[in-house]
Amino acid sequence: EPVGGAHRDHKQMAAFLKRALGDAFRQLADLKTKDLLDRRYDRLQSYGRFNDTKAESR
């Protein structure tokens, strides 16, 4: 994020966003469709799950 926040430098923020989205797209483009679908399925199936752990004693 630009110094002072995204609202202070729209052009710089757009450049950061363009680079981040491009990097993310390139990573996804390298994956096979089946792998993408499997990842999506696993992510959606994990909604609502939580791990029940005991609190540390003090």
C-alpha distance matrix in Angstrom:
0.0 3.8 6.5 8.2 6.0 5.8 9.5 9.8 9.0 10.0 11.1 8.1 6.2 9.7 10.0 7.3 9.0 12.3 12.1 11.3 14.0 16.3 16.2 17.0 19.7 21.3 21.6 23.2 25.4 27.0 28.3 31.7 32.1 34.1 31.5 28.8 31.4 32.4 28.8 28.4 31.8 31.2 27.9 29.7 32.8 30.8 29.8 31.6 32.5 32.0 33.2 35.7 35.7 37.7 36.1 36.7 39.6 39.2
3.8 0.0 3.8 6.2 5.4 5.7 8.6 7.4 6.4 8.6 9.5 6.5 6.3 10.0 10.1 8.6 11.0 13.7 13.7 13.8 16.5 18.4 18.6 19.9 22.3 23.7 24.4 26.2 28.0 29.7 31.3 34.7 35.1 37.4 34.8 32.2 34.8 35.9 32.4 32.0 35.5 34.9 31.7 33.4 36.5 34.6 33.5 35.3 36.2 35.7 36.9 39.3 39.1 41.0 39.2 39.7 42.5 41.9
6.5 3.8 0.0 3.8 5.6 7.8 9.8 7.8 8.2 11.3 12.5 9.7 9.9 13.7 13.8 12.3 14.7 17.5 17.3 17.3 20.2 22.0 22.0 23.2 25.8 27.1 27.6 29.6 31.5 33.0 34.5 38.0 38.5 40.6 37.9 35.3 37.9 38.8 35.2 34.9 38.2 37.5 34.2 35.9 38.9 36.7 35.5 37.1 37.9 37.0 38.0 40.1 39.7 41.3 39.2 39.4 42.0 41.0
8.2 6.2 3.8 0.0 3.8 7.1 7.9 6.2 8.3 11.3 13.5 11.6 11.1 14.8 15.8 14.5 16.2 19.3 19.7 19.4 21.8 24.1 24.3 25.1 27.6 29.4 29.8 31.3 33.4 35.2 36.4 39.7 39.9 42.0 39.4 36.6 38.9 39.9 36.3 35.6 38.8 38.1 34.6 36.1 39.0 36.9 35.3 36.6 37.7 36.7 38.0 39.9 39.6 41.0 38.8 39.2 41.6 40.6
6.0 5.4 5.6 3.8 0.0 3.8 5.5 5.7 7.4 9.3 11.9 10.3 8.7 12.3 13.8 12.3 13.3 16.6 17.4 16.7 18.8 21.4 21.8 22.2 24.7 26.7 27.1 28.4 30.5 32.5 33.6 36.7 36.7 38.7 36.3 33.4 35.5 36.6 33.1 32.2 35.4 34.9 31.4 32.7 35.7 33.8 32.1 33.5 34.8 34.1 35.6 37.6 37.6 39.3 37.3 38.1 40.7 40.0
5.8 5.7 7.8 7.1 3.8 0.0 3.8 5.4 5.8 6.2 9.1 8.0 5.7 8.8 11.0 9.9 10.4 13.6 14.9 14.5 16.1 18.7 19.6 20.0 22.0 24.3 25.0 26.0 28.0 30.2 31.3 34.4 34.2 36.4 34.2 31.2 33.3 34.7 31.3 30.2 33.6 33.4 30.0 31.1 34.4 32.7 31.1 32.8 34.3 34.0 35.7 38.1 38.4 40.4 38.7 39.6 42.5 42.0
9.5 8.6 9.8 7.9 5.5 3.8 0.0 3.8 5.7 6.1 9.7 9.9 8.2 10.7 13.4 13.1 13.3 16.1 18.0 17.8 18.9 21.6 22.9 23.1 24.9 27.3 28.3 29.0 30.8 33.3 34.4 37.2 36.8 39.2 37.1 33.9 35.8 37.4 34.2 32.8 36.0 36.1 32.5 33.3 36.6 35.1 33.2 34.7 36.5 36.3 38.2 40.4 40.8 42.7 40.9 42.0 44.7 44.2
9.8 7.4 7.8 6.2 5.7 5.4 3.8 0.0 3.8 6.4 9.2 9.0 8.8 11.6 13.5 13.5 14.7 17.2 18.7 19.0 20.6 22.8 24.0 24.8 26.7 28.7 29.8 30.9 32.6 34.8 36.3 39.3 39.2 41.6 39.4 36.4 38.5 40.1 36.7 35.6 39.0 38.9 35.4 36.4 39.7 38.1 36.3 37.9 39.4 39.0 40.7 42.9 43.1 44.8 42.9 43.7 46.3 45.5
9.0 6.4 8.2 8.3 7.4 5.8 5.7 3.8 0.0 3.8 5.6 5.5 6.2 8.7 10.1 10.8 12.3 14.3 15.7 16.6 18.2 20.0 21.4 22.6 24.2 26.0 27.4 28.7 30.0 32.3 34.0 37.1 37.1 39.7 37.7 34.6 37.0 38.7 35.5 34.5 38.0 38.1 34.7 35.9 39.3 37.9 36.4 38.3 39.7 39.5 41.2 43.7 43.9 45.9 44.1 44.9 47.7 47.1
10.0 8.6 11.3 11.3 9.3 6.2 6.1 6.4 3.8 0.0 3.8 5.5 5.1 6.0 8.6 9.9 10.3 12.0 14.2 15.2 16.1 18.0 19.9 20.8 22.0 24.1 25.7 26.6 27.8 30.4 32.0 34.8 34.6 37.4 35.6 32.4 34.6 36.6 33.5 32.3 35.8 36.2 32.9 33.9 37.4 36.3 34.7 36.8 38.5 38.6 40.6 43.2 43.7 45.9 44.4 45.5 48.4 48.1
11.1 9.5 12.5 13.5 11.9 9.1 9.7 9.2 5.6 3.8 0.0 3.8 5.4 5.1 6.3 8.7 9.8 10.5 12.5 14.3 15.3 16.4 18.5 20.0 20.9 22.5 24.6 25.7 26.5 29.0 31.0 33.9 34.0 36.9 35.1 32.1 34.6 36.6 33.7 32.7 36.4 36.8 33.8 35.0 38.5 37.5 36.3 38.6 40.1 40.4 42.2 45.0 45.4 47.8 46.4 47.3 50.4 50.1
8.1 6.5 9.7 11.6 10.3 8.0 9.9 9.0 5.5 5.5 3.8 0.0 3.8 5.4 5.1 6.3 8.6 9.8 10.7 12.4 14.2 15.4 16.7 18.5 19.9 21.3 23.0 24.6 25.6 27.7 29.7 32.9 33.3 36.0 33.9 31.1 33.8 35.5 32.4 31.8 35.5 35.5 32.5 34.1 37.5 36.2 35.1 37.5 38.6 38.6 40.2 42.9 43.1 45.4 44.0 44.7 47.7 47.4
6.2 6.3 9.9 11.1 8.7 5.7 8.2 8.8 6.2 5.1 5.4 3.8 0.0 3.8 5.4 5.1 6.1 8.5 9.9 10.5 12.1 14.0 15.4 16.4 18.0 19.9 21.3 22.5 23.9 26.2 27.8 30.9 31.0 33.6 31.5 28.5 31.0 32.7 29.5 28.7 32.3 32.4 29.2 30.6 34.1 32.8 31.6 33.8 35.1 35.2 36.9 39.7 40.1 42.4 41.0 42.0 45.0 44.9
9.7 10.0 13.7 14.8 12.3 8.8 10.7 11.6 8.7 6.0 5.1 5.4 3.8 0.0 3.8 5.5 5.0 6.0 8.6 9.8 10.4 12.0 14.1 15.2 16.1 18.1 20.0 20.9 21.9 24.4 26.2 29.1 29.0 31.9 30.1 27.1 29.5 31.6 28.7 27.7 31.4 31.9 28.9 30.1 33.7 32.8 31.7 34.2 35.6 36.1 38.0 41.0 41.6 44.2 43.1 44.2 47.4 47.5
10.0 10.1 13.8 15.8 13.8 11.0 13.4 13.5 10.1 8.6 6.3 5.1 5.4 3.8 0.0 3.8 5.4 5.1 6.2 8.6 10.0 10.5 12.4 14.3 15.3 16.5 18.6 20.1 20.8 23.0 25.2 28.3 28.7 31.6 29.7 27.0 29.8 31.7 28.8 28.3 32.0 32.3 29.6 31.2 34.7 33.7 33.0 35.7 36.7 37.1 38.8 41.8 42.2 44.8 43.8 44.6 47.9 47.9
7.3 8.6 12.3 14.5 12.3 9.9 13.1 13.5 10.8 9.9 8.7 6.3 5.1 5.5 3.8 0.0 3.8 5.5 5.3 6.2 8.6 9.9 10.7 12.4 14.2 15.5 16.8 18.6 19.9 21.8 23.7 27.0 27.5 30.1 27.8 25.2 28.1 29.6 26.5 26.1 29.9 29.8 27.0 28.8 32.1 30.9 30.2 32.8 33.7 33.8 35.3 38.3 38.6 41.2 40.1 40.8 44.1 44.2
9.0 11.0 14.7 16.2 13.3 10.4 13.3 14.7 12.3 10.3 9.8 8.6 6.1 5.0 5.4 3.8 0.0 3.8 5.4 5.1 6.0 8.4 9.8 10.5 12.0 14.1 15.4 16.5 17.9 20.2 21.8 24.8 25.0 27.6 25.6 22.6 25.2 27.0 24.0 23.3 27.0 27.2 24.3 25.9 29.3 28.4 27.6 30.3 31.4 31.9 33.7 36.8 37.4 40.1 39.3 40.4 43.7 44.1
12.3 13.7 17.5 19.3 16.6 13.6 16.1 17.2 14.3 12.0 10.5 9.8 8.5 6.0 5.1 5.5 3.8 0.0 3.8 5.6 5.3 6.0 8.6 10.0 10.5 12.2 14.4 15.4 16.1 18.6 20.6 23.5 23.7 26.7 25.0 22.1 24.9 27.0 24.3 23.7 27.5 28.1 25.5 27.1 30.6 29.9 29.4 32.4 33.5 34.2 36.0 39.3 40.0 42.9 42.2 43.3 46.8 47.2
12.1 13.7 17.3 19.7 17.4 14.9 18.0 18.7 15.7 14.2 12.5 10.7 9.9 8.6 6.2 5.3 5.4 3.8 0.0 3.8 5.5 5.1 6.2 8.6 9.9 10.6 12.5 14.4 15.2 17.0 19.3 22.5 23.4 26.2 24.1 21.7 24.8 26.5 23.6 23.7 27.4 27.6 25.3 27.3 30.5 29.7 29.6 32.5 33.2 33.7 35.2 38.5 38.9 41.8 41.1 42.0 45.4 45.8
11.3 13.8 17.3 19.4 16.7 14.5 17.8 19.0 16.6 15.2 14.3 12.4 10.5 9.8 8.6 6.2 5.1 5.6 3.8 0.0 3.8 5.4 5.2 6.2 8.6 10.0 10.8 12.5 14.2 16.0 17.6 20.9 21.6 24.1 21.7 19.2 22.2 23.7 20.6 20.6 24.3 24.3 21.8 23.9 27.1 26.0 25.9 28.8 29.4 29.9 31.4 34.7 35.2 38.1 37.5 38.4 41.9 42.5
14.0 16.5 20.2 21.8 18.8 16.1 18.9 20.6 18.2 16.1 15.3 14.2 12.1 10.4 10.0 8.6 6.0 5.3 5.5 3.8 0.0 3.8 5.4 5.1 6.0 8.6 9.9 10.6 12.0 14.5 15.9 18.8 19.1 21.8 19.9 17.0 19.8 21.8 19.0 18.6 22.4 22.8 20.4 22.2 25.6 25.0 24.8 27.9 28.8 29.8 31.6 35.0 35.9 39.0 38.7 39.9 43.5 44.3
16.3 18.4 22.0 24.1 21.4 18.7 21.6 22.8 20.0 18.0 16.4 15.4 14.0 12.0 10.5 9.9 8.4 6.0 5.1 5.4 3.8 0.0 3.8 5.5 5.1 6.2 8.7 9.9 10.3 12.6 14.8 17.8 18.6 21.6 19.7 17.3 20.5 22.4 20.0 20.0 23.8 24.4 22.4 24.4 27.6 27.3 27.4 30.7 31.4 32.4 34.1 37.6 38.4 41.5 41.3 42.4 46.0 46.8
16.2 18.6 22.0 24.3 21.8 19.6 22.9 24.0 21.4 19.9 18.5 16.7 15.4 14.1 12.4 10.7 9.8 8.6 6.2 5.2 5.4 3.8 0.0 3.8 5.5 5.2 6.4 8.8 9.9 11.2 13.4 16.8 18.1 20.7 18.3 16.4 19.8 21.2 18.5 19.1 22.9 22.9 21.1 23.5 26.5 25.8 26.3 29.6 29.8 30.5 31.9 35.4 35.9 39.0 38.9 39.7 43.4 44.2
17.0 19.9 23.2 25.1 22.2 20.0 23.1 24.8 22.6 20.8 20.0 18.5 16.4 15.2 14.3 12.4 10.5 10.0 8.6 6.2 5.1 5.5 3.8 0.0 3.8 5.5 5.2 6.4 8.6 10.3 11.5 14.8 15.6 17.9 15.6 13.2 16.5 17.9 15.1 15.5 19.2 19.3 17.4 19.8 22.7 22.2 22.7 26.0 26.3 27.3 28.9 32.4 33.3 36.5 36.5 37.7 41.4 42.4
19.7 22.3 25.8 27.6 24.7 22.0 24.9 26.7 24.2 22.0 20.9 19.9 18.0 16.1 15.3 14.2 12.0 10.5 9.9 8.6 6.0 5.1 5.5 3.8 0.0 3.8 5.4 5.1 5.9 8.7 10.2 13.0 13.5 16.5 14.8 12.3 15.4 17.5 15.3 15.4 19.1 20.0 18.4 20.3 23.4 23.5 24.0 27.5 28.1 29.5 31.2 34.9 36.0 39.3 39.6 40.9 44.6 45.8
21.3 23.7 27.1 29.4 26.7 24.3 27.3 28.7 26.0 24.1 22.5 21.3 19.9 18.1 16.5 15.5 14.1 12.2 10.6 10.0 8.6 6.2 5.2 5.5 3.8 0.0 3.8 5.4 5.0 6.5 9.2 12.3 13.8 16.7 14.8 13.2 16.8 18.4 16.5 17.4 20.9 21.4 20.4 22.7 25.4 25.4 26.4 29.9 30.1 31.3 32.7 36.4 37.3 40.6 40.9 42.0 45.7 46.9
21.6 24.4 27.6 29.8 27.1 25.0 28.3 29.8 27.4 25.7 24.6 23.0 21.3 20.0 18.6 16.8 15.4 14.4 12.5 10.8 9.9 8.7 6.4 5.2 5.4 3.8 0.0 3.8 5.5 5.5 7.2 10.8 12.7 14.9 12.3 11.0 14.8 15.8 13.6 15.0 18.4 18.5 17.5 20.3 22.7 22.5 23.8 27.2 27.0 28.2 29.4 33.1 33.9 37.3 37.7 38.7 42.5 43.8
23.2 26.2 29.6 31.3 28.4 26.0 29.0 30.9 28.7 26.6 25.7 24.6 22.5 20.9 20.1 18.6 16.5 15.4 14.4 12.5 10.6 9.9 8.8 6.4 5.1 5.4 3.8 0.0 3.8 5.3 5.4 8.5 9.4 11.9 9.8 7.8 11.4 13.0 11.2 12.1 15.5 16.2 15.4 17.7 20.2 20.5 21.7 25.3 25.5 27.1 28.6 32.4 33.6 37.1 37.8 39.1 42.9 44.5
25.4 28.0 31.5 33.4 30.5 28.0 30.8 32.6 30.0 27.8 26.5 25.6 23.9 21.9 20.8 19.9 17.9 16.1 15.2 14.2 12.0 10.3 9.9 8.6 5.9 5.0 5.5 3.8 0.0 3.8 5.5 7.8 9.1 12.2 11.1 9.6 12.9 15.0 13.9 14.7 17.9 19.0 18.6 20.6 23.1 23.8 25.0 28.7 28.9 30.7 32.3 36.0 37.3 40.8 41.5 42.9 46.6 48.2
27.0 29.7 33.0 35.2 32.5 30.2 33.3 34.8 32.3 30.4 29.0 27.7 26.2 24.4 23.0 21.8 20.2 18.6 17.0 16.0 14.5 12.6 11.2 10.3 8.7 6.5 5.5 5.3 3.8 0.0 3.8 6.7 9.5 11.9 10.2 10.0 13.6 14.8 13.9 15.6 18.5 19.0 19.1 21.6 23.6 24.1 25.8 29.5 29.2 30.7 31.9 35.7 36.7 40.2 41.1 42.2 46.0 47.6
28.3 31.3 34.5 36.4 33.6 31.3 34.4 36.3 34.0 32.0 31.0 29.7 27.8 26.2 25.2 23.7 21.8 20.6 19.3 17.6 15.9 14.8 13.4 11.5 10.2 9.2 7.2 5.4 5.5 3.8 0.0 3.8 6.5 8.3 6.4 6.6 10.0 11.0 10.5 12.4 15.0 15.6 16.1 18.5 20.3 21.0 23.0 26.6 26.2 28.0 29.3 33.1 34.3 37.9 39.1 40.3 44.1 46.0
31.7 34.7 38.0 39.7 36.7 34.4 37.2 39.3 37.1 34.8 33.9 32.9 30.9 29.1 28.3 27.0 24.8 23.5 22.5 20.9 18.8 17.8 16.8 14.8 13.0 12.3 10.8 8.5 7.8 6.7 3.8 0.0 3.8 5.5 5.3 6.4 8.8 10.0 10.8 12.5 14.3 15.5 16.7 18.6 20.1 21.4 23.5 27.1 26.9 29.0 30.4 34.2 35.7 39.4 40.8 42.3 46.1 48.2
32.1 35.1 38.5 39.9 36.7 34.2 36.8 39.2 37.1 34.6 34.0 33.3 31.0 29.0 28.7 27.5 25.0 23.7 23.4 21.6 19.1 18.6 18.1 15.6 13.5 13.8 12.7 9.4 9.1 9.5 6.5 3.8 0.0 3.8 5.4 5.1 6.2 8.6 9.9 10.6 12.2 14.2 15.3 16.5 18.2 20.0 21.8 25.5 25.6 28.1 29.9 33.6 35.5 39.3 40.8 42.5 46.3 48.5
34.1 37.4 40.6 42.0 38.7 36.4 39.2 41.6 39.7 37.4 36.9 36.0 33.6 31.9 31.6 30.1 27.6 26.7 26.2 24.1 21.8 21.6 20.7 17.9 16.5 16.7 14.9 11.9 12.2 11.9 8.3 5.5 3.8 0.0 3.8 5.4 5.1 6.0 8.5 9.8 10.4 12.1 14.1 15.3 16.2 18.2 20.4 24.0 23.7 26.4 28.0 31.6 33.6 37.3 39.1 41.0 44.7 47.0
31.5 34.8 37.9 39.4 36.3 34.2 37.1 39.4 37.7 35.6 35.1 33.9 31.5 30.1 29.7 27.8 25.6 25.0 24.1 21.7 19.9 19.7 18.3 15.6 14.8 14.8 12.3 9.8 11.1 10.2 6.4 5.3 5.4 3.8 0.0 3.8 5.4 5.1 6.1 8.6 9.8 10.5 12.2 14.2 15.2 16.5 18.9 22.4 21.9 24.2 25.5 29.2 30.9 34.6 36.3 37.9 41.6 43.9
28.8 32.2 35.3 36.6 33.4 31.2 33.9 36.4 34.6 32.4 32.1 31.1 28.5 27.1 27.0 25.2 22.6 22.1 21.7 19.2 17.0 17.3 16.4 13.2 12.3 13.2 11.0 7.8 9.6 10.0 6.6 6.4 5.1 5.4 3.8 0.0 3.8 5.5 5.2 6.2 8.6 10.0 10.6 12.3 14.2 15.5 17.3 20.9 21.0 23.3 25.1 28.9 30.7 34.4 35.8 37.6 41.4 43.5
31.4 34.8 37.9 38.9 35.5 33.3 35.8 38.5 37.0 34.6 34.6 33.8 31.0 29.5 29.8 28.1 25.2 24.9 24.8 22.2 19.8 20.5 19.8 16.5 15.4 16.8 14.8 11.4 12.9 13.6 10.0 8.8 6.2 5.1 5.4 3.8 0.0 3.8 5.4 5.0 6.0 8.6 9.8 10.5 12.1 14.2 15.9 19.5 19.8 22.6 24.6 28.3 30.5 34.3 35.9 38.0 41.7 44.0
32.4 35.9 38.8 39.9 36.6 34.7 37.4 40.1 38.7 36.6 36.6 35.5 32.7 31.6 31.7 29.6 27.0 27.0 26.5 23.7 21.8 22.4 21.2 17.9 17.5 18.4 15.8 13.0 15.0 14.8 11.0 10.0 8.6 6.0 5.1 5.5 3.8 0.0 3.8 5.4 5.1 6.1 8.5 9.9 10.4 12.3 14.7 18.1 17.7 20.4 22.1 25.7 27.8 31.6 33.4 35.4 39.1 41.6
28.8 32.4 35.2 36.3 33.1 31.3 34.2 36.7 35.5 33.5 33.7 32.4 29.5 28.7 28.8 26.5 24.0 24.3 23.6 20.6 19.0 20.0 18.5 15.1 15.3 16.5 13.6 11.2 13.9 13.9 10.5 10.8 9.9 8.5 6.1 5.2 5.4 3.8 0.0 3.8 5.5 5.2 6.1 8.6 9.9 10.7 12.9 16.5 16.1 18.3 20.0 23.8 25.7 29.4 30.9 32.9 36.6 38.9
28.4 32.0 34.9 35.6 32.2 30.2 32.8 35.6 34.5 32.3 32.7 31.8 28.7 27.7 28.3 26.1 23.3 23.7 23.7 20.6 18.6 20.0 19.1 15.5 15.4 17.4 15.0 12.1 14.7 15.6 12.4 12.5 10.6 9.8 8.6 6.2 5.0 5.4 3.8 0.0 3.8 5.5 5.1 6.1 8.5 10.0 11.3 15.0 15.5 18.1 20.5 24.1 26.3 30.1 31.5 33.7 37.4 39.6
31.8 35.5 38.2 38.8 35.4 33.6 36.0 39.0 38.0 35.8 36.4 35.5 32.3 31.4 32.0 29.9 27.0 27.5 27.4 24.3 22.4 23.8 22.9 19.2 19.1 20.9 18.4 15.5 17.9 18.5 15.0 14.3 12.2 10.4 9.8 8.6 6.0 5.1 5.5 3.8 0.0 3.8 5.5 5.2 6.0 8.6 10.4 13.8 14.1 17.2 19.5 23.0 25.5 29.3 31.1 33.5 37.1 39.6
31.2 34.9 37.5 38.1 34.9 33.4 36.1 38.9 38.1 36.2 36.8 35.5 32.4 31.9 32.3 29.8 27.2 28.1 27.6 24.3 22.8 24.4 22.9 19.3 20.0 21.4 18.5 16.2 19.0 19.0 15.6 15.5 14.2 12.1 10.5 10.0 8.6 6.1 5.2 5.5 3.8 0.0 3.8 5.5 5.1 6.2 9.1 12.2 11.6 14.3 16.3 19.8 22.2 25.9 27.8 30.1 33.7 36.2
27.9 31.7 34.2 34.6 31.4 30.0 32.5 35.4 34.7 32.9 33.8 32.5 29.2 28.9 29.6 27.0 24.3 25.5 25.3 21.8 20.4 22.4 21.1 17.4 18.4 20.4 17.5 15.4 18.6 19.1 16.1 16.7 15.3 14.1 12.2 10.6 9.8 8.5 6.1 5.1 5.5 3.8 0.0 3.8 5.5 5.3 6.9 10.5 10.6 13.0 15.4 19.0 21.3 25.0 26.5 28.8 32.4 34.7
29.7 33.4 35.9 36.1 32.7 31.1 33.3 36.4 35.9 33.9 35.0 34.1 30.6 30.1 31.2 28.8 25.9 27.1 27.3 23.9 22.2 24.4 23.5 19.8 20.3 22.7 20.3 17.7 20.6 21.6 18.5 18.6 16.5 15.3 14.2 12.3 10.5 9.9 8.6 6.1 5.2 5.5 3.8 0.0 3.8 5.4 5.6 9.2 10.3 13.5 16.4 19.7 22.5 26.1 27.7 30.4 33.8 36.2
32.8 36.5 38.9 39.0 35.7 34.4 36.6 39.7 39.3 37.4 38.5 37.5 34.1 33.7 34.7 32.1 29.3 30.6 30.5 27.1 25.6 27.6 26.5 22.7 23.4 25.4 22.7 20.2 23.1 23.6 20.3 20.1 18.2 16.2 15.2 14.2 12.1 10.4 9.9 8.5 6.0 5.1 5.5 3.8 0.0 3.8 5.6 8.3 8.5 12.0 14.7 17.8 20.8 24.4 26.4 29.1 32.5 35.2
30.8 34.6 36.7 36.9 33.8 32.7 35.1 38.1 37.9 36.3 37.5 36.2 32.8 32.8 33.7 30.9 28.4 29.9 29.7 26.0 25.0 27.3 25.8 22.2 23.5 25.4 22.5 20.5 23.8 24.1 21.0 21.4 20.0 18.2 16.5 15.5 14.2 12.3 10.7 10.0 8.6 6.2 5.3 5.4 3.8 0.0 3.8 6.2 5.6 8.6 11.2 14.6 17.3 21.0 22.8 25.5 28.9 31.5
29.8 33.5 35.5 35.3 32.1 31.1 33.2 36.3 36.4 34.7 36.3 35.1 31.6 31.7 33.0 30.2 27.6 29.4 29.6 25.9 24.8 27.4 26.3 22.7 24.0 26.4 23.8 21.7 25.0 25.8 23.0 23.5 21.8 20.4 18.9 17.3 15.9 14.7 12.9 11.3 10.4 9.1 6.9 5.6 5.6 3.8 0.0 3.8 5.6 8.6 12.0 15.0 17.9 21.4 22.8 25.8 29.1 31.5
31.6 35.3 37.1 36.6 33.5 32.8 34.7 37.9 38.3 36.8 38.6 37.5 33.8 34.2 35.7 32.8 30.3 32.4 32.5 28.8 27.9 30.7 29.6 26.0 27.5 29.9 27.2 25.3 28.7 29.5 26.6 27.1 25.5 24.0 22.4 20.9 19.5 18.1 16.5 15.0 13.8 12.2 10.5 9.2 8.3 6.2 3.8 0.0 3.8 6.5 10.2 12.5 15.8 19.0 20.5 23.7 26.8 29.3
32.5 36.2 37.9 37.7 34.8 34.3 36.5 39.4 39.7 38.5 40.1 38.6 35.1 35.6 36.7 33.7 31.4 33.5 33.2 29.4 28.8 31.4 29.8 26.3 28.1 30.1 27.0 25.5 28.9 29.2 26.2 26.9 25.6 23.7 21.9 21.0 19.8 17.7 16.1 15.5 14.1 11.6 10.6 10.3 8.5 5.6 5.6 3.8 0.0 3.7 7.0 9.7 12.9 16.3 18.2 21.3 24.5 27.2
32.0 35.7 37.0 36.7 34.1 34.0 36.3 39.0 39.5 38.6 40.4 38.6 35.2 36.1 37.1 33.8 31.9 34.2 33.7 29.9 29.8 32.4 30.5 27.3 29.5 31.3 28.2 27.1 30.7 30.7 28.0 29.0 28.1 26.4 24.2 23.3 22.6 20.4 18.3 18.1 17.2 14.3 13.0 13.5 12.0 8.6 8.6 6.5 3.7 0.0 3.8 6.4 9.4 12.8 14.5 17.6 20.8 23.5
33.2 36.9 38.0 38.0 35.6 35.7 38.2 40.7 41.2 40.6 42.2 40.2 36.9 38.0 38.8 35.3 33.7 36.0 35.2 31.4 31.6 34.1 31.9 28.9 31.2 32.7 29.4 28.6 32.3 31.9 29.3 30.4 29.9 28.0 25.5 25.1 24.6 22.1 20.0 20.5 19.5 16.3 15.4 16.4 14.7 11.2 12.0 10.2 7.0 3.8 0.0 3.8 6.1 9.8 11.9 14.7 17.9 20.9
35.7 39.3 40.1 39.9 37.6 38.1 40.4 42.9 43.7 43.2 45.0 42.9 39.7 41.0 41.8 38.3 36.8 39.3 38.5 34.7 35.0 37.6 35.4 32.4 34.9 36.4 33.1 32.4 36.0 35.7 33.1 34.2 33.6 31.6 29.2 28.9 28.3 25.7 23.8 24.1 23.0 19.8 19.0 19.7 17.8 14.6 15.0 12.5 9.7 6.4 3.8 0.0 3.8 6.8 9.4 12.5 15.4 18.5
35.7 39.1 39.7 39.6 37.6 38.4 40.8 43.1 43.9 43.7 45.4 43.1 40.1 41.6 42.2 38.6 37.4 40.0 38.9 35.2 35.9 38.4 35.9 33.3 36.0 37.3 33.9 33.6 37.3 36.7 34.3 35.7 35.5 33.6 30.9 30.7 30.5 27.8 25.7 26.3 25.5 22.2 21.3 22.5 20.8 17.3 17.9 15.8 12.9 9.4 6.1 3.8 0.0 3.8 6.4 9.0 12.0 15.2
37.7 41.0 41.3 41.0 39.3 40.4 42.7 44.8 45.9 45.9 47.8 45.4 42.4 44.2 44.8 41.2 40.1 42.9 41.8 38.1 39.0 41.5 39.0 36.5 39.3 40.6 37.3 37.1 40.8 40.2 37.9 39.4 39.3 37.3 34.6 34.4 34.3 31.6 29.4 30.1 29.3 25.9 25.0 26.1 24.4 21.0 21.4 19.0 16.3 12.8 9.8 6.8 3.8 0.0 3.8 6.4 8.7 12.1
36.1 39.2 39.2 38.8 37.3 38.7 40.9 42.9 44.1 44.4 46.4 44.0 41.0 43.1 43.8 40.1 39.3 42.2 41.1 37.5 38.7 41.3 38.9 36.5 39.6 40.9 37.7 37.8 41.5 41.1 39.1 40.8 40.8 39.1 36.3 35.8 35.9 33.4 30.9 31.5 31.1 27.8 26.5 27.7 26.4 22.8 22.8 20.5 18.2 14.5 11.9 9.4 6.4 3.8 0.0 3.8 6.3 9.1
36.7 39.7 39.4 39.2 38.1 39.6 42.0 43.7 44.9 45.5 47.3 44.7 42.0 44.2 44.6 40.8 40.4 43.3 42.0 38.4 39.9 42.4 39.7 37.7 40.9 42.0 38.7 39.1 42.9 42.2 40.3 42.3 42.5 41.0 37.9 37.6 38.0 35.4 32.9 33.7 33.5 30.1 28.8 30.4 29.1 25.5 25.8 23.7 21.3 17.6 14.7 12.5 9.0 6.4 3.8 0.0 3.8 6.4
39.6 42.5 42.0 41.6 40.7 42.5 44.7 46.3 47.7 48.4 50.4 47.7 45.0 47.4 47.9 44.1 43.7 46.8 45.4 41.9 43.5 46.0 43.4 41.4 44.6 45.7 42.5 42.9 46.6 46.0 44.1 46.1 46.3 44.7 41.6 41.4 41.7 39.1 36.6 37.4 37.1 33.7 32.4 33.8 32.5 28.9 29.1 26.8 24.5 20.8 17.9 15.4 12.0 8.7 6.3 3.8 0.0 3.8
39.2 41.9 41.0 40.6 40.0 42.0 44.2 45.5 47.1 48.1 50.1 47.4 44.9 47.5 47.9 44.2 44.1 47.2 45.8 42.5 44.3 46.8 44.2 42.4 45.8 46.9 43.8 44.5 48.2 47.6 46.0 48.2 48.5 47.0 43.9 43.5 44.0 41.6 38.9 39.6 39.6 36.2 34.7 36.2 35.2 31.5 31.5 29.3 27.2 23.5 20.9 18.5 15.2 12.1 9.1 6.4 3.8 0.0
